[in-house]
Amino acid sequence: MAQQLQIQRRTRLYNTLAAVLLGWAVAASPQMAGAVDIEQAYKLGKESYQRNDWISAITHLRTAAEAQHVPSMLLLAYVLDRAEEDAEGMEWYRKAAMLNSAEGALGLGEMLAETPEGKKNPAEALEWISRAAKLNHPPAMMLLGQFHLLGSMGVKADTQEAKKWLELAAKEGFAPAVRELEKLRAPAPGKEVDGTGKANAKKGASEAAGPQQEVESMIDRWAKACAEQDMAALRTLYIAGAKLPTFNPGERTAALNLRDVRVILLEDTKARAMFSQSLTNDHKNPVHKALTLHKEAGAWKVVQEERLP
């Protein structure tokens, strides 16, 4: 009996020592202690979102986000934005931005720009988007360049400043910025470049694309960007502050088929396009949509997208 009690006492001492050592290790490295749970919560949240279980996604992502996990903050903010929980969505973008996340700063700026209050006072939205651009985030650089190009979001139109930001984005290999720069450097429609590099008036002005063709070309680019879920390209096709489309990650399609496209030119700088939209693998369930477009600085851009009955 005495030997058995000695063994039990020794076992308790070993267990106590192990617990003390484990507690010391956790205290010394709290990040290691919670890393597995945070990553698991993020994984579960992402998987829940991808299967459109937004309630579970928000629950899991909030757990990881509260542990200062920036990717969880960003995805949580995006889900809340889609769920029209704007206040909490902006708060998580703000928290990510305060941890030096360029994506967080851009997301917050874009959400602010889309709210009625933000449209009345765009200074705060511009401040956050500028912050993201200064963190070398190409989509933010591109957006800032467009603001200067169009004279929107409270900034004066300044082609040189626009080119500066577009060139910075292009140096990062950002394709939409490269294309935008090419358009800026191209001679104006109805003009040709002579041997000295100067643009001269072209007699055959009819060779320039008409408004109808310009709008149809823009809609083709819009459909391609939607099919590829290319948010960077879509930002170049929407007017500043307009609500961008949202997608489910991992559900890209090879192409977006548009049928019965009708373009109505309301004015020289305003148009409306209506069409039936279907995915390559779902021709039987088309969606009828309309785009309202305005022409700014020589480019047609989407102002509003709406689903028709």
N, C-alpha and C positions, 0 to 999 in steps of 0.2 A: 504493500500500500504506500509506504514512504517513497519507494522508488517511482511509483506511478504519479504521486503528487509532485515529485521533483521534475518528472518529464513534462507534466502539464504546465508547471510553473515556467520551465524553460521554454516551452512552446509559446506561452503567453508573452514572455520577454522577447522572443524572436519576432512574434507578430507585432508587438508594440514598436520594436525597433524598425521593422519594415515599414510600418505606417508612418513613423516619424521621418524616415528617409524619403519615402514617397512624397509626403507633404512638403519636405524641404525642396525636393526636385520640382514640384509643381510651382511652389512659390518662387523659385529661382528662375523658372522658365515658363511663365504663364502662356506665352504664345504657342509653345509646343503642346501644352496641355489642351488647348482649345482648337488647335489647327484642324484636327480630323473632323470634329463636329461642325466647324464653320464650313469646311469644304463640302461636307455631306449635305448640310442645309442648303448650300448654294446649288449643288447638283440636283437635289430634290426639287428646289424651287424652279430651276431651269426646265427640268423634265415636266413638272406640273404645268408650267406656262406653255410649253410646246404642245401639250395635249388639251390646251384651253381650259384647264382647271385653275382659274385665276385665284380663287379663294385659297387653295392650298399653296399656290405659288407665292402669294403675298405673305402667307404665314411663315413659310420656310425662308424666304428671302429676307423678311424683316428680322428673323432670328440672327442670320449671318450679318446683315447690315448693321444691327445694333452692336455687333462685335467689331465694328470698323472695317468690314470687308468691302472694299471699294467696288469690285465687280457686282456684288450683291446690291449695293446701293444704286448703281446705275440701272441694273435690270429691274429692280423694284420701282424706281422712279418711272421707268418706261412703261411698266405694267399699270401703275397708278395713273399715268397720263392717259393711257388707252381706256382705262376704266372711268375717266373723267373725274378722278379724285385729284384735282389740280393742286390744291394746297399742300397735301402730303407729298405728292410727286415732286413739286418744286423744292420742298424742304429736303428731300433726300438728294436731289441734284445739288442743292446748296452745300449739304454736308460733304458730298464727294468733292465738290469744287474746293472747299476749304481744306481738303486733304491733298490739294494740288492736282486734281484730276481735270485734264482739259476737256474730256467728254462730259464731265459733270458741269463745268462752266458753260459749255456750249448748250447742253440740254436745258439748263436753267434759263439761259438767255433766250433760247427759242420759245420756251413755254411762256416766259414773260412777254415776249413780243406778240404772242397769240391771244393774250387776255385783253379784254376791253380796257382795263386800266393801263396795261403795257402799251397799247396803241396810242393812248392819250399822252403818255409820258414814257417814251422809248429809251430814255437815258440809262436806266438800270439794265435793261436788256442789252443795250449796246455795250455797256461796261463789262458784262459777263462774257459776251461774245468776243470782245477785244481781249479779255484776259485769256480766253482759250487760244486765240490767234497768237498771242505773245508766248504761249507755251508750245509753239511750233505745231499746232494741230491743223493740218491742211484744210479740212472742211470749214473750220472757223476762219482761216485766212481767206478762203474762197468767198465765204459769205461777207466778210468785211470788205473785200474788194468790190463785191457787187453793190453793197450799200454806197460806197464812194462813187461807183460808176453811175448809179441811178439817182443819187442824191436822196436816199430814203433813210428811215430810222433816225432822223434828226441830224444827219450829216450833209454837208454841201457836196454837190457833184464835183468830183475832182478826178479827172482821168489819170493823172500821174500817180496819185495816191492809190487809186484802184489798181493800176498796173503794178505798183510796188508789192501789194499783197498777193495779187495773182501770180506774180513771178516767184515770190517766196513759196507759195503753195506748189507751183510747177517744179521748183527745184527739189521738192520733196517727192517728186514723181506722181503728183496728183493729176490724173488725166483730165478731169473736167476743167481744171485751171489752165492746162495746156491748150485745150480747145477754145476756151474763152479768150485767151491771149491771141490765138490765131485769128479769131473773128475781129478783135480790136485792131490787129495789124493789117487786115485785108482792106483793099480799097472799097469805098462805099459803092453800093449798087448803082449801075449806070455810069461808072467811071472805069478807066483803065490806067495802068501804070506804064509810063514811057521809060526810055532807057536811062533817064536821070533819076528814076525812082519817084517822080512826082505823078500825082493822079491827075488825069485830064478828063474832061467831059467826054462821054462816049455817045456817038451819034445813035447807035442802035440801042436806045434805052429800053426798048421792048424786050431785050434779051434778059433783063433782070427778072427774077422770079416775082410773080404777082402775089398779093396778099393771100389769095386762096391757097396757092401752092406753099407759101410760107407757113400757114397755119397747119396744113396737112402734114408737112415735114416735121413740124414741132410735135404734132400728135403721135407720129411714128416714133420719135425719140422718147416721148412720154411712155408709150406702151412698152418699149424696150427696157427703159429704166424700171418700170413697174414689174415686168417679168423677172428681171434680175435682182429686184429689191435693192437697187443701187441708190441709196439715200443721197449720196454725194451728187449724183447726176440729177436726181429729182430736185434738190435744192436749187440747182441752176435753172430749172424749168418753172419754178413757182415764184410768184412775187413775194418780196420780203414780208414776213408776218403771216402769210397764208398757211392754213392747216395742211400739213403734208400727209400722204397716205401712210397707213400702218400695216405691217405684215406680221405673219407668224414665222419666226426663224426656222430654217430648215425645210420650208415648203415652197421653194423656188420652182418655177416652171420654165420650160425651154422657150416658150413664147406666149404672148398674149394676143389673141386674134380679135381684131376689130372688124365689124361688118356694118354695112349701111351707114357709113360715115357721112354726115351732113354738116357743112360749115356755113354758117350765116354771118356775113359781115355786117355788123350793126353800124359801125363807123370806121374811119380809117385806122383807128387804134383800138377798136373793140370788136370782139367776135364771140360766137357761141358755137360749140361743136357738139353734136349728138351722135351716139353710136351704140351698137350692141357689142358687149365685151364677153369673151369666153376664153377659158384656158384650153391648151392644146388637147388635154385629156377629158374635156367636159363641154362638148359642143351642144349638148341637149339643154343646158341650163344657162343661157346667156343672161347677162345683167345689162340693163339699159342705163346709160349714164350720159351726163352732159358736163361739159367743161366751159366755164366762162373765162375768156382770155382778154388780156390787155397787152398792148404793144408799148414797151418802154425801152428807150435808147436803142431802137432798131430791132428789138427781140421780142417775140411773143412769149408771154408767160401766163401760167394758170393763176387765176384769182380765186376760183372756187370750183370744187368738184362735187357733183350731186348725183344721187341715184334716182332714176326716174321710175315711175310705176309701170 
